[in-house]
Amino acid sequence: MLTLFKSAPLLDEQEQQWLIDTFIWAVEHFDSDYFLHKTQIVLPNGQFFPDSVTSVEDMAKTVFSRVVGYAGMKTWPVNLVSPSQLVPQVFPHFEFQASLRGEHAQLIVPANHLINVSFNPNQINQPQDLVASFAGTLATVLIHHVGVLPPGGKEFLPQASDALACFLGFGVMMSNTVYQFKGGCGCGYNPYANRQAALTEPQTLFMHALVSHFKGDNQSKKYLKPHLRGQYKKAQKQIKLLVNSSANPLLLALDEQKVG
């Protein structure tokens, strides 16, 4: 009887463990030093995206440049092209000096060609989808470069790309764009503008909350869609209990070094 009104956990144990393992995989392979000292929780506001644009192309270029910068990949040979210019490409081999991300991530040997990235023109009026899509693409580029499969192996690469995009700091936009409501009559709703999410809303929120915990974030909740905030709060509670009871040395070390 005492458990009648006990709330169910946000995720089942298997889902939660995969996300924790994937977070640890991200820390181990995608520059933990940059994560600890440079990664920001990127918010959909004028502080992070202050630019004014006058065209679809300007919008795409400006947002892409911002996302690349916040991901710590300014020195990477990634190039934005229009959808009509994007063709199948071979991923070049990179070797970086010092670190994988940030200003000190310098290519030892210049790449023989750029990695071309494009955008969905339908997302221009849904900028959070545009940001999240770019973040997911950069996460995929990082995974391809490092060449270490995520927990669960190759079949979990799409989910790992979403999770890594959260690790890069884009969890708010990733969470907000898992599902787009059609609205009362569907007026103005464009299904072709929606990001193709591989993680569910609860899974994305849990990953964002996990990243936010170690970044000492207390601002991002108010930028989540209203229906997500209760789930996010539940994830925060789960993660706090999990970290406090964890024996994992990496999680404990990160907790000691977290901001805030």
N, C-alpha and C positions, 0 to 999 in steps of 0.2 A: 504493500500500500504506500510505503514511503517513496517508492520509485515512480509512482503514477505520474507525477508532474515533472520528473527529471527530463531535461532536454536531451535529445539525441546528439551525439557528436556530429560535427560538420561533415567529416569523412569517415569511412570505415578504416579499420586498422591497416589493411593492405594498401589502400590509396595513400594514406598518410605516410606510411613507411617508404613507398616509392618516391614521394615528393621530398622527403628528408634525405633519402639516399641520393636523389638527383641534385639536391642543393649541395650536398657534400662533394659529389662529382664535379659540380660547377666550381666550387671553391678550390678543389685540387687541380683543376686543369685550365681554368680561365682567369688566371691572375688574381689570386686572393689579396695581394698587396693593394692592387688598384681598387678592388672591391671595398676593402676596409677603409682606405684613405681618400679615395676620389669619387667612388660611385655616389650619385645622388638619387633620391626618389623623385623622379621627374613628374611634374604636375601639369595638368592641362590649363595653364594660366599664362598671363602676360609676362611673368617673371622668366619662365622657361622658353616661351615662344613670343617674343616682343615684336616680331617683324611685321611690317605691312607689305602686302603683295597685291599685284594688279592683274595677274593672269594665272591660269592653271599651271603653266610651266614654272612660274615664279613660286607658286605655292609648293609644288612638289620639290623643287630645288632647295627652297629655304627650310622646309620641314626635314628633308633628308639630311641636309648639312647639320642641323641641330641634333638630330637623332644620332648621326655618326659621332658628333662631338661628345654627347653625353655617354655614349657607349665606349668612349676611349679609343676610337678607331680612326682618328683623323689621319694618321700616317699610313693607313691601309690603302692599297690601290683599288678602291671601290669607286665606281663611276655611275652616276644616274643617267639613264637614257630614256627616251620616249618609248611607249609600248611597241610602236611600229619598228623600233630599232633593235629590240631584244631578240636575240637568236640563241640557239643552243651553244654552249661554250664549255671549254675544258678548264677546270679549275687549276690555276697555276700553283706551283710549289713556292711557299714563302719560308724564309728564315729570318727571324727577328733577333735583334741584339738587345740584351738587357731585360726587356719585359715584353709581354704580349700586347698590352694596351697602355694607352697614355702617351705623353709627349716623348718618353724615352724608348718607345717601341719603334725602333728604326730597322728597316729592311737591310740585311747584310748584303744581299744581292738584289738589285732592282728586278721587279717582276717582269717577265717577258710580255705580259699583257695585263690589262685591267680586268677586274671582275665587274661586269655590267649588271646593274640593278635597275628595275623599272618600277612602275606604280600603276595603280588602278585609277583611271580618271574619274570613275564614279565616286571615289572616296574624297574628292576635293571638298565636297560639302559635308563630309563626316571626318573632320581632322583627327579625331581620336583613333578612328579606324586606320587612317593613313599612318599615323605615328606607330601604332601597334604593328601594322603590316611591315613597315620598315624595320622595326625592332626585331620582329620574327625572322626577317630575311638576314639581318646581320648576325643573329644568333646562329642561323643555319650555316652561314659562312664561317663563323668561328668553329663550329663543330666539325665542319668539313676540313678545315685547316689542321686542327689539333688531332683529328683522326682517332679519338677514343670514344667508343660507343657508350651511350648512357646505360644506367641500370635497366635491365630487361632486354638490351640488345637493339638490333637494327629496327625492329618493328615499333619501337618506342621513340624513334627519332622525331616525328612530328610533335609529340607531347613534350619531348625534351627541348625542342626549339622554343616552344611557348614558355616552358619553365625557365630556360636560360634568358629569354627576353625579360622576364621578371627579375632575374638575378642582375641583369644589366641596369635595372632601375626603372623599368617601364611597366611595373605591375598595376598601376592605376589604370592606364589606358588598356592594358591587356584584359583586365577584369571588366572594365566598362564596355568592352566590345565583343565579349563572348557571344552575346545574344542581343539583337536589336528588336525592340517591340515594334509591331506594325502600326500601333495606334488604333483609334476607334474605327476609322473607315479605311485605313490603309493609304490615305491621302499623303503624298510626299514620301512614302516609303519606297525605298529602292533596294531590293534584295541583292542586287549586283554590287552594291557598295559595301556590303558587310564583309568583315574579315572572316577568313575560314579558320575557326578556332579548333585546336586539337585537345585542349583541356576543357573540362566543364567549368561553370562559374565557381562552384565550391573549391575545385582543385586549384584554379587560378588564384582565387582569393587566399587560399591557404599558402600558396607559394609566395604571393605578395606579402602576406603577413609575416612569413618566415624571414624574408629578406628585410622587411621593415623592422623586425625585432632586433636584428643585428646591426642595423643602421641607426637605431635610436629614433626612428621616425614617429612623430605624433601629429603630423599635419595631413597625411594623405586620406584619412578616413572621410573627411568632409568633401573630398573631390570624387568619391565613389558615388555611383548612382544610388538613390535612396534605398532601393530594395536590396542593395548589397551590404549595407552598413551593419545590419544585425549579424549577417553571416561572417563578416570581417571581424566583428567584436568577438564572436564565438571562436574564430580561428586564433585570435590573439590570446585568448585564455588557454586554449589547448596548447599552443606553442610555449607559453610561459611555463605551464606545468611540465611539458615535455622536456624543455631545456633544464629546468630546475632538478629534474629527476634523472637526467641523462648521464651515462658513464662514458659517452663518446668524447675522446680527448679533443677532437677538432672542434666540436660544438662548444665545449667548455672553454677552449682557448679563444674562440671567436666571441663568446659571451663576455669574457673578461676584457676584451679589447673594443667592444662595441661603443659607439658614440652615444652619449646621453646617459 
